[in-house]
């Protein structure tokens, strides 16, 4: 059973998070801290008593924007410990996801927190801690769509609407004519999954839908493509394959 510490300076958010954690069968205990400084003191006590001591903590559910020491600062401090607890960020802001995963976060949950989404974060932490517990079933979406989160609401974006995908650490940003969405899926996974749907890798950071390429540009040996109003560079290793695919495109 996981021993959890929830950290949030907003009391209603902290109480809601603790309620959801305590209702998860994989959480053995959950306590709260109102700021990162209090949390750091609590984590220090846990580390002093050892992984099997009465005050041990397995995973910290951590808000980011807090007065004084913020969540990212606390996570950076924890990377200096020999055996730190796992970290799951719980925040209303998606802008810090890349920084969070650079700090080896287990997951990045957006507020308002949904029970199902938090349960997935708990599952990931339990898997990493080797906790034996039944998995909560997850229903796979329609293969023609991909699930994205926006403000605590799950939406399904049509793959056909995605013009290109940009790698951002452990995340990928999906670009559509209506806007962009961040998903926690590596670019290499999407490349393999969507190859048969006409997506091609043009750069280590970019995956592009062939049907959305409007122009192929050659300039002094460099190659780029126009996707809508955006110009994307094509790496040398991918340039020949891309030209061949575009020539064969109906």
Secondary structure, 3 states (H helix, E strand, C coil): CEEEEEECCCHHHHHHHHHHHHCCCCEEEEEEECCHHHHHHHHHHHHHHCCCCCCCCCEEEECCCCCCCCHHHHHHHHCCCCCCCEEEEEECCCCCHHHHHHCCCCEEEECCCCHHHHHHHHHHHHHHHCCCCCCCCCCCCCCCEEEEEECCEEEEEEHHHEEEEEEECCEEEEEECCEEEEECCCHHHHHHHHHHHCEEEEECCEEEEHHHEEEEEEECCEEEEEECCEEEEECHHHHHHHHHHHHHCC
